[in-house]
Amino acid sequence: MTLLPIYVGVGVRSSCSAEELAQLVREALSSLGVGFQVQGVATLEGKAAHPAISVLAYTLGVPTFGYEAGRLDEESPRLAHPSDRVEALISIAGVAEAAALAVAGPDARLVVPKMTSRNATCALATPARSPSRE
């Protein structure tokens, strides 16, 4: 059985707890409806060491990837749900979707667009599939 490779993009407020973020990510992953394997967690560079994100990556057994705001801004045209609030705060259209797409690669697609809780956002992306070799 082939498992879908999944990258988790997250954004958090400083007050976000590890449990709140974990619950949001569990909801996103459970909505996939297919077998998957999480490959990594991605976020804004300045948030990569946030305790909730560190605990999430540790629990999932995957690395954390932090991206500069400029790199996440490059993903703006591909976002399903850009955020005026995030744009006003840090001058980029979004974090969770942009981070998921950035880490999953240039041909990645969102499989779960941005989901939100009180203090967190989460999105899931998968890399483009490579051609099968027969």
Phi, psi and omega per residue, in radians:
M1 nan 2.243 3.117
T2 -1.534 2.249 3.125
L3 -1.673 2.431 3.114
L4 -1.261 2.143 3.080
P5 -1.280 2.272 -3.069
I6 -2.190 2.370 2.993
Y7 -1.983 2.342 -3.101
V8 -1.770 2.110 3.023
G9 -1.772 2.353 -3.119
V10 -2.379 2.667 2.974
G11 -2.321 2.464 -3.129
V12 -2.411 2.591 2.921
R13 -1.447 2.787 -3.110
S14 -1.035 -0.492 -3.110
S15 -1.483 0.048 -3.103
C16 -1.184 2.315 3.091
S17 -1.570 2.782 3.094
A18 -1.072 -0.683 -3.134
E19 -1.156 -0.713 3.128
E20 -1.082 -0.790 -3.142
L21 -1.157 -0.772 3.139
A22 -1.044 -0.732 3.129
Q23 -1.097 -0.759 3.133
L24 -1.101 -0.772 3.134
V25 -1.152 -0.701 3.072
R26 -1.025 -0.753 3.110
E27 -1.075 -0.770 3.139
A28 -1.099 -0.822 -3.125
L29 -1.129 -0.668 -3.128
S30 -1.203 -0.344 3.132
S31 -1.397 -0.132 -3.090
L32 -1.143 -0.734 3.131
G33 1.295 0.163 3.094
V34 -2.416 2.879 3.066
G35 -1.217 2.449 -3.094
F36 -2.532 2.849 3.019
Q37 -2.377 2.052 3.132
V38 -1.242 2.291 -3.095
Q39 -1.787 -0.450 -3.105
G40 3.137 2.902 3.087
V41 -2.069 2.307 -3.104
A42 -2.221 2.624 -3.114
T43 -2.812 -3.060 3.037
L44 -1.177 2.408 -3.057
E45 -0.859 -0.785 -3.111
G46 -1.214 -0.197 -3.139
K47 -1.852 -0.098 -3.037
A48 -1.028 -0.502 -3.140
A49 -1.644 0.083 3.112
H50 -0.999 2.375 -3.093
P51 -0.938 -0.700 -3.128
A52 -1.112 -0.678 -3.137
I53 -1.269 -0.714 3.099
S54 -1.054 -0.776 3.129
V55 -1.129 -0.733 3.132
L56 -1.034 -0.887 -3.119
A57 -1.085 -0.742 3.123
Y58 -1.070 -0.813 -3.126
T59 -1.076 -0.699 3.129
L60 -1.379 -0.250 -3.133
G61 1.236 0.621 -3.096
V62 -2.274 2.835 3.103
P63 -1.338 2.800 3.035
T64 -1.838 2.390 3.103
F65 -2.065 2.204 3.094
G66 -1.933 2.315 -3.103
Y67 -2.068 2.446 3.050
E68 -1.121 2.667 -3.116
A69 -0.988 -0.693 3.139
G70 -1.054 -0.672 3.117
R71 -1.199 -0.711 3.108
L72 -1.160 -0.601 3.123
D73 -1.092 -0.517 3.099
E74 -1.077 -0.409 -3.131
E75 -1.491 -0.088 -3.064
S76 -0.841 -0.769 -3.125
P77 -1.089 -0.358 -3.093
R78 -1.688 -0.011 -3.089
L79 -1.303 2.407 3.086
A80 -1.400 -0.588 -3.065
H81 -2.372 1.324 3.073
P82 -1.101 2.670 -3.054
S83 -2.054 2.102 3.053
D84 -1.120 -0.613 -3.133
R85 -1.125 -0.818 3.129
V86 -1.154 -0.692 3.100
E87 -1.012 -0.754 -3.141
A88 -1.186 -0.606 -3.091
L89 -1.390 -0.807 -3.026
I90 -2.280 0.215 3.028
S91 1.108 0.494 2.961
I92 -2.328 2.765 -3.002
A93 -1.356 -0.207 -3.139
G94 2.996 2.825 -3.124
V95 -1.952 -1.003 -3.006
A96 -1.026 -0.939 -3.133
E97 -1.114 -0.768 -3.115
A98 -1.093 -0.735 -3.138
A99 -1.158 -0.746 3.118
A100 -1.059 -0.780 3.136
L101 -1.188 -0.715 -3.126
A102 -1.058 -0.811 -3.089
V103 -1.291 -0.520 -3.106
A104 -1.398 -0.277 3.028
G105 2.000 2.950 -3.008
P106 -1.134 -0.426 3.139
D107 -1.875 0.261 -3.121
A108 -1.149 2.803 3.058
R109 -2.349 2.590 3.057
L110 -1.288 2.269 3.053
V111 -1.833 -0.382 2.974
V112 -2.401 1.889 3.109
P113 -1.165 3.056 -3.036
K114 -0.855 2.236 2.975
M115 -2.018 2.635 -3.095
T116 -2.294 2.657 2.939
S117 -2.199 -2.959 -3.103
R118 -1.067 -0.718 -3.025
N119 -2.162 0.227 -3.076
A120 -2.593 2.771 2.976
T121 -2.288 2.692 -3.113
C122 -2.588 2.487 3.019
A123 -2.542 2.682 -3.135
L124 -2.119 2.395 3.107
A125 -2.321 2.716 3.065
T126 -2.243 2.517 3.105
P127 -1.175 2.811 3.049
A128 -1.092 2.479 3.119
R129 -1.297 2.431 3.055
S130 -1.447 2.656 -3.139
P131 -1.040 2.504 3.120
S132 -1.274 2.608 3.119
R133 -1.962 2.071 -3.116
E134 -1.992 nan nan
